[in-house]
Amino acid sequence: MRHMALVPKGFIRFQVLELLDEKPMSGSEMMGEIEDRTGGRWRPSPGSIYPLLTWLQDEGYVIETPSEGNGMKRYALTSKGKTLLEEDKKIKAHLSREGMFFGPPFMGPPWLRMSRERAAEFRESVKRFMIAFLEFGSNFEERISEQALDETLKLLNETTAKLEEINRKLKGERDD
């Protein structure tokens, strides 16, 4: 089976910069926090976090903070790193406006207006959908059939039509 990245390019860097904007953290703390923020569905590997931290440090985006006696290296965002984060936020906003995916959906600011319970319920539904869709893609690629294709097209068209209807209502447009 062909390997496909499930995490968009730039997602880890963006998450690390956002975390370090909140407070200094170690690589292992960042891995745990990203795992928590993705509902336990994904934990970046040390092989993706530590080389990124080294690069960010070499480029002057982060600095290593003095250890607190436990020997754990923590990193903090520099002013140059804050500028990079702001640039990444602009790119993320642009990609979102263009309908392009950048990171796990429904984790950003619009969901902060929902109650914690409803936001968690919504994210869980979206996560289940994304996992089912990705698993479907893998299975479909290996076991393609006309029946599966017909069922999938019917479901996608019905779901898209329903989402378009909800979007029209949200925009205040009337159904014809």
Secondary structure as UniProt FT lines:
FT   TURN            9..10
FT   HELIX           11..22
FT   HELIX           27..37
FT   TURN            38..40
FT   HELIX           46..58
FT   TURN            59..60
FT   STRAND          62..65
FT   STRAND          74..77
FT   HELIX           79..97
FT   TURN            98..99
FT   TURN            105..106
FT   HELIX           109..113
FT   HELIX           116..142
FT   HELIX           146..171
//
